[in-house]
C-alpha cells in the first residue's frame, strides 16, 4: 500500500512540473534619440524540461493567421 501512495505522489509531482510560466513587464526605448518615450509590454518566460522561450504576451494571445490559397 505504501508503494502505491509513494508512486502516486511521485507521479503527481512529475505531471505538475512539466511547464512553468513567468510573466514580466518589459520596458524599453524604441528610439535611442527619444529616450523619454518608453514603451511597456508584458512578456512571458515559459520553461519546460526541454528548454525555455521568452515571448510577448501579445504574440501568445494573438492567433496565427495563415493566408488562404
Order of alpha helices (4+ residues) and beta strands (2+ residues): alpha-beta-beta-beta-alpha
